[in-house]
């Protein structure tokens, strides 16, 4: 798994284009907030690792349920969309005690997911 040294979700949220997302986070239930923060981190890290990927969406539970314990979200069957294609993804995301920021992250990009499986997995072709 790739274990980045620099975390990116706070940088993404500080961008003026993320104003709506930043305002929405405190209103989310804790489990939804965790998923959103980890998804932001995943998208940023995937692009930083391989610039040819331009993630615009992450589904933490596309192919398997997530596990959450001790402020760590484990997503063994996640997926991300880049340039209108979906790819498999595994990640482990650790959050601060107040669940407001990511404190550690590791990920592994998987194979492309065949378009024939997208509907069954609940993966939209477009927003």
N, C-alpha and C positions, 0 to 999 in steps of 0.2 A: 504494500500500500504506500502511496505517496503521503508523506507527512510534512506539509509545508511549515516553514518556520514563521512566516508572516501571515497573520490572519487578515481577512479582507472585508468581512461583512460590515464592520463599523465604518470603514472607508466608503463603502457603497451607500450606507444609510446617511452619511454626512453630505453626499452629493445633493445639490438642490433638486435634481430630478426625482429623488426618492422621498420628497417631502410628504406625499400622501401615505406611503408605506410606513414611514417613521411615525406619523400621527396615528396610524391604525394599530400598530403593535401593542401599545398598552391596553387597548380595548379587547384584545383577543384573549381567549381562555389560555391558560399556561401551556397546554399541549399544542395548541395551534401556534402560539408564539414561538415555541421551540422549533416546530417544523418550518416555520417561515424563516427564522434566523439561520437555521442549518441549511435550508435551501438556497438562501442568498450566499452563504459561505461556499456551498458546493459550486454554484455557478461561477463565482469569482475565481475560485481555485482551479477549476477545470480550464477556464480561459487562460489564466496565468501560466498554467502548466503546459498547455498546448494551444497556441494562439489560433490555430485553424478551427477550433471549437468555439462557437459563439452561443453558449447556452442561454435560452430564454425561458425555460421552465424546468422544474424538477418535481418529480413525484416520488416521495420517499417510500411509498408502499405499493408501487406498481406491480411487482411480481412476488412480494412477500410482505407480511406484516412487519412493522418496525418494532423494536424493543426499546423501552426507556426505563432506566434505573440509575439512581445516583447521579442525576444531571447529565447522563450520557445517552444520546440517541444513537441507536445502531440500526442502520438500514441496509440489510443484506440484499434486498431485491428492489432497489430504487431504479429510477430511470431519469434521463435528462434529454431535452430536445435541443438540437443545434441544427440550424439551417434546414429546418423542416424534416429532420430525421431524428428518431429516438434511439438512444443507446442505453445499455445496461450500466448500472452504477452501484457500487458499495460505498458506504461511508460510515464513519464514526465521528460524532460531533459532541464535544463536551461544552457545557454552558456554565456561566457564573452562577453563584448561589441565588442571585435575584432574577435569574433567567433573562437578563437583558443583553448579554453579549456572549459570543463564542470564545472559549478560552483554549481550545485545542481542536484539531481537525485532521482527519486522515481519509483518503479516498482511493478508489480503484475504478477506472473506467472499463466497462465491459464491451462486448460486441454490439454491433448495430442490431436493433430489434426489427425483425421483418414487419413490413407494413401490414401484412395479413393478420398479425397478432395485436395491432394497436387497439382496435375496438374492444376486443375481449379483455384487454388490460386497462381499459379506460383512459387511453392515451390519445388526446385530441390531435388531429392533424394540424390545426391552426388554433389561435387563441379563441 
